[in-house]
Amino acid sequence: ENDRSLTKFKSFIDELRRQKPHNLSKDVERALTVRSPYVGNRPLVSFFDKELSLMRFKLDEDGEEVNMEVLLSRMQSSNDAAFRAKCLQVLNDGLAGSVSRTAALS
């Protein structure tokens, strides 16, 4: 502590000492790094992305089924208020059917 050559490193050393109780062992850090792809919100987000991409909505009476992206795009690009209302109703009905599959996760 009395070595003058280390004076310029004092703030760095003080910061290391302050963080020491929060540092984990190398084994614990390695385990957390290995498990990181499977924890957090990424698995949940990818599950919902997959579920939403699998959903199909029957927009027309002729039986054409579209995914959510197409349905929302058609709804947004239409100038016809009745068509937009129909798209919204189809979307709501379609999402209501999938609530039981995803409700437990939210």
DSSP file (Angstrom, degrees, kcal/mol; ACC not computed):
  #  RESIDUE AA STRUCTURE BP1 BP2  ACC     N-H-->O    O-->H-N    N-H-->O    O-->H-N    TCO  KAPPA ALPHA  PHI   PSI    X-CA   Y-CA   Z-CA
    1    1 A E              0   0    0      0, 0.0     5,-0.0     0, 0.0     0, 0.0   0.000 360.0 360.0 360.0 -20.3    0.0    0.0    0.0
    2    2 A N        +     0   0    0      3,-0.0     2,-0.6     4,-0.0     5,-0.1   0.428 360.0 116.2 -97.9   1.6    3.0    2.3    0.5
    3    3 A D    >   -     0   0    0      1,-0.2     3,-1.4     2,-0.1     4,-0.2  -0.606  52.3-158.7 -75.3 114.6    4.6    1.6   -2.9
    4    4 A R  G >  S+     0   0    0     -2,-0.6     3,-1.2     1,-0.3     4,-0.3   0.733  85.9  68.5 -67.7 -23.0    4.5    4.9   -4.8
    5    5 A S  G 3  S+     0   0    0      1,-0.3     3,-0.3     2,-0.1    -1,-0.3   0.707  99.1  51.9 -70.2 -17.5    4.9    3.1   -8.2
    6    6 A L  G X  S+     0   0    0     -3,-1.4     3,-1.6     1,-0.2    -1,-0.3   0.438  80.0  96.9 -95.6  -0.3    1.4    1.7   -7.7
    7    7 A T  G X  S+     0   0    0     -3,-1.2     3,-1.6     1,-0.3     4,-0.3   0.869  78.5  56.9 -57.9 -39.5   -0.3    5.1   -7.0
    8    8 A K  G 3  S+     0   0    0     -4,-0.3    -1,-0.3    -3,-0.3     4,-0.2   0.695 107.4  50.2 -68.3 -15.9   -1.4    5.5  -10.6
    9    9 A F  G <> S+     0   0    0     -3,-1.6     4,-2.7     1,-0.1    -1,-0.3   0.331  79.6 105.0-100.1   5.7   -3.3    2.1  -10.3
   10   10 A K  H <> S+     0   0    0     -3,-1.6     4,-2.8    -4,-0.2     5,-0.2   0.907  79.6  46.5 -57.1 -48.4   -5.1    3.0   -7.0
   11   11 A S  H  > S+     0   0    0     -4,-0.3     4,-2.1     1,-0.2    -1,-0.2   0.889 113.7  49.6 -64.7 -37.6   -8.5    3.6   -8.5
   12   12 A F  H  > S+     0   0    0      2,-0.2     4,-2.1    -4,-0.2    -1,-0.2   0.929 113.2  45.9 -64.7 -45.6   -8.3    0.5  -10.6
   13   13 A I  H  X S+     0   0    0     -4,-2.7     4,-2.3     2,-0.2    -2,-0.2   0.889 111.3  52.6 -65.8 -39.9   -7.3   -1.6   -7.6
   14   14 A D  H  X S+     0   0    0     -4,-2.8     4,-2.1    -5,-0.3    -1,-0.2   0.903 109.0  50.1 -61.9 -40.6  -10.0    0.0   -5.4
   15   15 A E  H  X S+     0   0    0     -4,-2.1     4,-1.8    -5,-0.2    -2,-0.2   0.905 109.4  51.1 -64.9 -41.7  -12.6   -0.9   -8.0
   16   16 A L  H  X S+     0   0    0     -4,-2.1     4,-1.2     1,-0.2    -2,-0.2   0.907 110.7  48.8 -60.8 -42.2  -11.4   -4.5   -8.1
   17   17 A R  H  < S+     0   0    0     -4,-2.3     3,-0.2     1,-0.2    -1,-0.2   0.881 109.3  52.7 -65.1 -38.0  -11.6   -4.8   -4.4
   18   18 A R  H  < S+     0   0    0     -4,-2.1    -1,-0.2     1,-0.2    -2,-0.2   0.850 114.6  41.9 -65.7 -34.6  -15.1   -3.3   -4.4
   19   19 A Q  H >X S+     0   0    0     -4,-1.8     3,-2.1     1,-0.2     4,-0.6   0.602  87.3  95.2 -88.5 -13.2  -16.3   -5.9   -7.0
   20   20 A K  G >< S+     0   0    0     -4,-1.2     3,-1.3     1,-0.3    -1,-0.2   0.854  80.1  54.5 -51.7 -44.9  -14.5   -8.9   -5.5
   21   21 A P  G 34 S+     0   0    0      0, 0.0    -1,-0.3     0, 0.0    -2,-0.1   0.734 109.9  50.2 -63.4 -17.5  -17.6  -10.1   -3.5
   22   22 A H  G <4 S+     0   0    0     -3,-2.1     2,-0.2    -4,-0.1    -2,-0.2   0.495  86.3 103.4 -98.7  -5.3  -19.6  -10.2   -6.7
   23   23 A N    <<  -     0   0    0     -3,-1.3     2,-0.2    -4,-0.6    -3,-0.0  -0.574  61.2-144.3 -79.7 140.6  -17.1  -12.2   -8.8
   24   24 A L        -     0   0    0     -2,-0.2    -2,-0.1     1,-0.1    -1,-0.0  -0.620  24.1 -95.3-100.3 161.4  -17.9  -15.8   -9.5
   25   25 A S     >  -     0   0    0     -2,-0.2     4,-2.4     1,-0.1     5,-0.2  -0.295  37.0-109.4 -69.6 162.3  -15.5  -18.7   -9.7
   26   26 A K  H  > S+     0   0    0      1,-0.2     4,-2.5     2,-0.2     5,-0.2   0.870 118.6  54.3 -62.1 -37.3  -14.4  -19.8  -13.2
   27   27 A D  H  > S+     0   0    0      2,-0.2     4,-2.3     1,-0.2    -1,-0.2   0.912 110.1  45.8 -63.8 -42.3  -16.4  -23.0  -13.0
   28   28 A V  H  > S+     0   0    0      2,-0.2     4,-2.4     1,-0.2    -2,-0.2   0.924 112.8  50.2 -67.3 -43.8  -19.6  -21.1  -12.2
   29   29 A E  H  X S+     0   0    0     -4,-2.4     4,-2.1     1,-0.2    -2,-0.2   0.910 111.4  49.3 -59.4 -43.0  -18.9  -18.5  -15.0
   30   30 A R  H  X S+     0   0    0     -4,-2.5     4,-2.4     2,-0.2    -1,-0.2   0.914 110.5  50.2 -63.3 -43.9  -18.3  -21.4  -17.5
   31   31 A A  H  X S+     0   0    0     -4,-2.3     4,-2.0     1,-0.2    -2,-0.2   0.909 111.3  48.6 -62.6 -42.0  -21.5  -23.1  -16.5
   32   32 A L  H  X S+     0   0    0     -4,-2.4     4,-1.0     1,-0.2    -1,-0.2   0.885 111.0  50.6 -65.6 -37.5  -23.6  -19.9  -16.9
   33   33 A T  H  < S+     0   0    0     -4,-2.1     3,-0.4     1,-0.2    -2,-0.2   0.903 110.5  49.0 -66.3 -41.2  -22.0  -19.3  -20.3
   34   34 A V  H  < S+     0   0    0     -4,-2.4    -1,-0.2     1,-0.2    -2,-0.2   0.878 116.4  42.6 -66.3 -37.2  -22.8  -22.8  -21.5
   35   35 A R  H >< S+     0   0    0     -4,-2.0     3,-2.1     1,-0.2     4,-0.5   0.577  86.2  97.2 -85.8  -9.8  -26.4  -22.5  -20.3
   36   36 A S  G >< S+     0   0    0     -4,-1.0     3,-1.0    -3,-0.4    -1,-0.2   0.803  76.5  58.1 -56.6 -34.9  -27.0  -19.0  -21.5
   37   37 A P  G 3  S+     0   0    0      0, 0.0    -1,-0.3     0, 0.0    -2,-0.1   0.740 110.2  46.1 -66.6 -16.6  -28.8  -20.0  -24.8
   38   38 A Y  G <  S+     0   0    0     -3,-2.1     2,-0.3    -4,-0.1    -2,-0.2   0.382 107.6  60.6-107.1   2.9  -31.4  -21.9  -22.8
   39   39 A V  S <  S+     0   0    0     -3,-1.0     3,-0.5    -4,-0.5     2,-0.2  -0.784  81.2  36.8-124.7 169.8  -32.2  -19.4  -20.1
   40   40 A G  S    S-     0   0    0     -2,-0.3     4,-0.4     1,-0.2    -4,-0.0  -0.547 108.6 -47.9  87.9-155.9  -33.6  -15.9  -20.1
   41   41 A N  S  > S+     0   0    0     -2,-0.2     4,-2.7     1,-0.2     5,-0.2   0.562 112.0  87.9 -96.0  -9.1  -36.3  -14.7  -22.5
   42   42 A R  H  > S+     0   0    0     -3,-0.5     4,-2.6     1,-0.2     5,-0.2   0.918  89.1  47.9 -60.2 -45.8  -34.8  -16.0  -25.8
   43   43 A P  H  > S+     0   0    0      0, 0.0     4,-2.0     0, 0.0    -1,-0.2   0.906 114.1  48.1 -61.5 -38.3  -36.4  -19.5  -25.6
   44   44 A L  H  > S+     0   0    0     -4,-0.4     4,-2.4     2,-0.2    -2,-0.2   0.921 112.2  48.2 -67.0 -43.8  -39.8  -17.9  -24.8
   45   45 A V  H  X S+     0   0    0     -4,-2.7     4,-2.6     1,-0.2    -1,-0.2   0.916 112.2  48.7 -63.1 -43.5  -39.6  -15.4  -27.6
   46   46 A S  H  X S+     0   0    0     -4,-2.6     4,-2.3    -5,-0.2    -1,-0.2   0.869 109.4  53.9 -66.7 -33.9  -38.6  -18.0  -30.1
   47   47 A F  H  X S+     0   0    0     -4,-2.0     4,-2.8    -5,-0.2    -2,-0.2   0.951 111.1  44.7 -62.2 -48.4  -41.5  -20.2  -29.0
   48   48 A F  H  X S+     0   0    0     -4,-2.4     4,-2.8     2,-0.2     5,-0.2   0.894 111.7  53.3 -64.5 -39.0  -44.0  -17.4  -29.5
   49   49 A D  H  X S+     0   0    0     -4,-2.6     4,-2.0     2,-0.2    -1,-0.2   0.930 112.1  45.3 -58.8 -44.7  -42.4  -16.5  -32.9
   50   50 A K  H  X S+     0   0    0     -4,-2.3     4,-1.5     2,-0.2    -2,-0.2   0.924 113.1  49.5 -65.9 -44.5  -42.8  -20.2  -34.0
   51   51 A E  H  X S+     0   0    0     -4,-2.8     4,-0.9     1,-0.2     3,-0.2   0.923 112.6  47.4 -60.7 -44.6  -46.4  -20.4  -32.7
   52   52 A L  H  < S+     0   0    0     -4,-2.8    16,-0.5     1,-0.2     3,-0.4   0.860 109.6  53.2 -67.3 -34.0  -47.4  -17.2  -34.4
   53   53 A S  H  < S+     0   0    0     -4,-2.0    -1,-0.2    -5,-0.2    -2,-0.2   0.790 107.0  52.7 -71.7 -25.1  -45.7  -18.3  -37.7
   54   54 A L  H  < S+     0   0    0     -4,-1.5    -1,-0.2    -3,-0.2    -2,-0.2   0.675  87.7 103.1 -81.4 -17.1  -47.7  -21.6  -37.6
   55   55 A M     <  -     0   0    0     -4,-0.9    13,-0.4    -3,-0.4     2,-0.4  -0.411  53.9-164.4 -70.9 141.0  -51.0  -19.8  -37.2
   56   56 A R        -     0   0    0     11,-0.2     2,-0.4    -2,-0.1    11,-0.2  -0.969   4.1-157.1-126.6 143.7  -53.3  -19.6  -40.3
   57   57 A F  E     -A   66   0A   0      9,-2.9     9,-2.5    -2,-0.4     2,-0.9  -0.977  15.8-135.7-124.3 129.6  -56.3  -17.3  -40.7
   58   58 A K  E     +A   65   0A   0     -2,-0.4     7,-0.2     7,-0.2     6,-0.1  -0.749  31.6 168.3 -86.8 106.8  -59.1  -17.9  -43.2
   59   59 A L        +     0   0    0      5,-1.6     2,-0.3    -2,-0.9    -1,-0.2   0.833  56.7  41.6 -90.5 -36.5  -59.6  -14.5  -44.8
   60   60 A D  S >  S-     0   0    0      4,-0.9     3,-1.3     1,-0.1    -1,-0.0  -0.735  77.6-120.9-114.7 161.1  -61.9  -15.4  -47.7
   61   61 A E  T 3  S+     0   0    0     -2,-0.3    -1,-0.1     1,-0.2    -3,-0.0   0.726 107.2  72.6 -69.4 -21.2  -64.9  -17.6  -48.1
   62   62 A D  T 3  S-     0   0    0      1,-0.1    -1,-0.2     2,-0.1    -4,-0.0   0.478 117.7-106.4 -75.6   0.5  -63.0  -19.5  -50.9
   63   63 A G    <   +     0   0    0     -3,-1.3     2,-0.3     1,-0.3    -2,-0.1   0.524  61.8 158.9  93.7   5.3  -60.8  -21.0  -48.1
   64   64 A E        -     0   0    0     -6,-0.1    -5,-1.6     1,-0.0    -4,-0.9  -0.486  24.1-159.3 -66.4 123.6  -57.6  -19.1  -48.7
   65   65 A E  E     -A   58   0A   0     -2,-0.3     2,-0.3    -7,-0.2    -7,-0.2  -0.892  11.3-177.6-106.8 135.3  -55.6  -19.3  -45.5
   66   66 A V  E     -A   57   0A   0     -9,-2.5    -9,-2.9    -2,-0.4     2,-0.1  -0.871  25.4-112.4-126.7 159.7  -52.9  -16.7  -44.8
   67   67 A N     >  -     0   0    0     -2,-0.3     4,-2.3   -11,-0.2     5,-0.2  -0.327  40.6 -96.7 -83.9 175.7  -50.4  -16.2  -42.0
   68   68 A M  H  > S+     0   0    0    -16,-0.5     4,-2.9   -13,-0.4     5,-0.3   0.866 121.2  56.3 -63.6 -37.7  -50.5  -13.3  -39.6
   69   69 A E  H  > S+     0   0    0      1,-0.2     4,-2.1     2,-0.2    -1,-0.2   0.922 110.6  43.8 -61.5 -44.5  -48.0  -11.2  -41.5
   70   70 A V  H  > S+     0   0    0      2,-0.2     4,-2.8     1,-0.2     5,-0.2   0.916 113.5  51.7 -66.6 -43.0  -50.0  -11.4  -44.7
   71   71 A L  H  X S+     0   0    0     -4,-2.3     4,-2.3     1,-0.2    -2,-0.2   0.937 112.5  44.7 -59.9 -47.7  -53.3  -10.7  -42.8
   72   72 A L  H  X S+     0   0    0     -4,-2.9     4,-2.4     2,-0.2    -1,-0.2   0.868 112.7  52.3 -66.0 -35.8  -51.9   -7.6  -41.1
   73   73 A S  H  X S+     0   0    0     -4,-2.1     4,-2.2    -5,-0.3    -2,-0.2   0.928 111.3  45.8 -65.5 -45.0  -50.3   -6.4  -44.3
   74   74 A R  H  X S+     0   0    0     -4,-2.8     4,-1.0     1,-0.2    -2,-0.2   0.896 113.3  50.7 -64.8 -38.6  -53.6   -6.7  -46.2
   75   75 A M  H  < S+     0   0    0     -4,-2.3     3,-0.4    -5,-0.2    -2,-0.2   0.922 113.2  44.9 -64.7 -43.3  -55.5   -5.0  -43.4
   76   76 A Q  H  < S+     0   0    0     -4,-2.4    -2,-0.2     1,-0.2    -1,-0.2   0.852 114.2  48.0 -70.5 -34.9  -53.0   -2.1  -43.2
   77   77 A S  H  < S+     0   0    0     -4,-2.2     2,-0.2    -5,-0.2    -1,-0.2   0.601  91.3  98.3 -85.3  -9.8  -52.9   -1.5  -46.9
   78   78 A S     <  -     0   0    0     -4,-1.0     6,-0.0    -3,-0.4    -4,-0.0  -0.550  53.4-163.3 -82.3 142.6  -56.6   -1.6  -47.5
   79   79 A N        +     0   0    0     -2,-0.2     2,-0.7     4,-0.0    -1,-0.1   0.499  66.1  99.8 -93.8  -7.9  -58.6    1.6  -47.8
   80   80 A D     >  -     0   0    0      1,-0.2     4,-2.2     2,-0.0     5,-0.2  -0.715  58.8-161.0 -86.4 114.0  -61.9   -0.3  -47.3
   81   81 A A  H  > S+     0   0    0     -2,-0.7     4,-2.3     1,-0.2     5,-0.2   0.863  91.3  54.1 -63.2 -36.8  -63.0    0.1  -43.6
   82   82 A A  H  > S+     0   0    0      2,-0.2     4,-2.1     1,-0.2    -1,-0.2   0.904 109.2  48.2 -65.4 -40.7  -65.3   -2.9  -43.9
   83   83 A F  H  > S+     0   0    0      2,-0.2     4,-2.6     1,-0.2    -2,-0.2   0.901 111.2  50.5 -66.0 -40.7  -62.4   -5.1  -45.1
   84   84 A R  H  X S+     0   0    0     -4,-2.2     4,-2.3     2,-0.2    -2,-0.2   0.902 110.4  49.9 -63.5 -40.3  -60.2   -3.9  -42.3
   85   85 A A  H  X S+     0   0    0     -4,-2.3     4,-2.2     2,-0.2    -1,-0.2   0.894 110.7  49.9 -64.6 -39.3  -62.9   -4.6  -39.7
   86   86 A K  H  X S+     0   0    0     -4,-2.1     4,-2.7     2,-0.2    -2,-0.2   0.921 110.0  50.5 -64.7 -43.5  -63.2   -8.1  -41.2
   87   87 A C  H  X S+     0   0    0     -4,-2.6     4,-2.6     1,-0.2    -2,-0.2   0.914 110.8  49.3 -59.4 -43.4  -59.5   -8.7  -41.0
   88   88 A L  H  X S+     0   0    0     -4,-2.3     4,-2.7     2,-0.2    -1,-0.2   0.894 111.2  49.3 -64.7 -39.7  -59.5   -7.6  -37.4
   89   89 A Q  H  X S+     0   0    0     -4,-2.2     4,-2.6     2,-0.2    -2,-0.2   0.916 111.5  48.9 -65.1 -43.0  -62.3   -9.9  -36.6
   90   90 A V  H  X S+     0   0    0     -4,-2.7     4,-2.4     2,-0.2    -2,-0.2   0.905 112.3  49.6 -62.1 -41.8  -60.6  -12.8  -38.3
   91   91 A L  H  X S+     0   0    0     -4,-2.6     4,-2.6    -5,-0.2     5,-0.2   0.939 112.0  47.1 -62.4 -48.0  -57.4  -12.0  -36.4
   92   92 A N  H  X S+     0   0    0     -4,-2.7     4,-2.0     1,-0.2    -2,-0.2   0.911 113.3  48.3 -61.5 -43.1  -59.2  -11.8  -33.0
   93   93 A D  H  X S+     0   0    0     -4,-2.6     4,-1.2     1,-0.2    -1,-0.2   0.907 113.1  48.4 -64.0 -41.1  -61.0  -15.1  -33.7
   94   94 A G  H  X S+     0   0    0     -4,-2.4     4,-0.6     1,-0.2    -2,-0.2   0.888 112.3  47.5 -67.5 -39.6  -57.8  -16.8  -34.7
   95   95 A L  H >< S+     0   0    0     -4,-2.6     3,-0.7     1,-0.2     4,-0.4   0.836 104.9  60.7 -70.7 -31.9  -55.9  -15.6  -31.7
   96   96 A A  H >< S+     0   0    0     -4,-2.0     3,-0.8     1,-0.2     4,-0.3   0.845 100.8  55.3 -63.7 -32.5  -58.7  -16.6  -29.4
   97   97 A G  H 3< S+     0   0    0     -4,-1.2    -1,-0.2     1,-0.2     3,-0.2   0.727 107.7  48.6 -72.1 -21.5  -58.3  -20.2  -30.5
   98   98 A S  T <X S+     0   0    0     -3,-0.7     4,-1.4    -4,-0.6     3,-0.5   0.404  82.0  95.4 -99.9   3.2  -54.6  -20.3  -29.6
   99   99 A V  H <> S+     0   0    0     -3,-0.8     4,-2.5    -4,-0.4     5,-0.2   0.889  79.8  56.3 -62.4 -40.0  -54.9  -18.8  -26.1
  100  100 A S  H  4 S+     0   0    0     -4,-0.3     4,-0.4    -3,-0.2    -1,-0.2   0.835 106.8  50.5 -64.0 -30.7  -55.0  -22.2  -24.4
  101  101 A R  H  4 S+     0   0    0     -3,-0.5    -1,-0.2    -4,-0.2    -2,-0.2   0.853 124.5  25.2 -75.0 -34.8  -51.7  -23.2  -26.0
  102  102 A T  H >X S+     0   0    0     -4,-1.4     3,-1.1    -3,-0.2     4,-0.7   0.553  97.4  87.6-108.6  -9.4  -49.7  -20.1  -25.0
  103  103 A A  G >< S+     0   0    0     -4,-2.5     3,-0.8     1,-0.3    -3,-0.1   0.846  83.4  59.5 -63.4 -34.6  -51.6  -18.8  -21.9
  104  104 A A  G 34 S+     0   0    0     -4,-0.4    -1,-0.3     1,-0.2    -2,-0.1   0.742 104.1  52.5 -67.3 -21.5  -49.6  -20.9  -19.4
  105  105 A L  G <4        0   0    0     -3,-1.1    -1,-0.2     1,-0.2    -2,-0.2   0.647 360.0 360.0 -89.4 -15.9  -46.4  -19.2  -20.6
  106  106 A S    <<        0   0    0     -3,-0.8    -1,-0.2    -4,-0.7    -2,-0.2   0.474 360.0 360.0 -99.6 360.0  -47.4  -15.6  -20.2
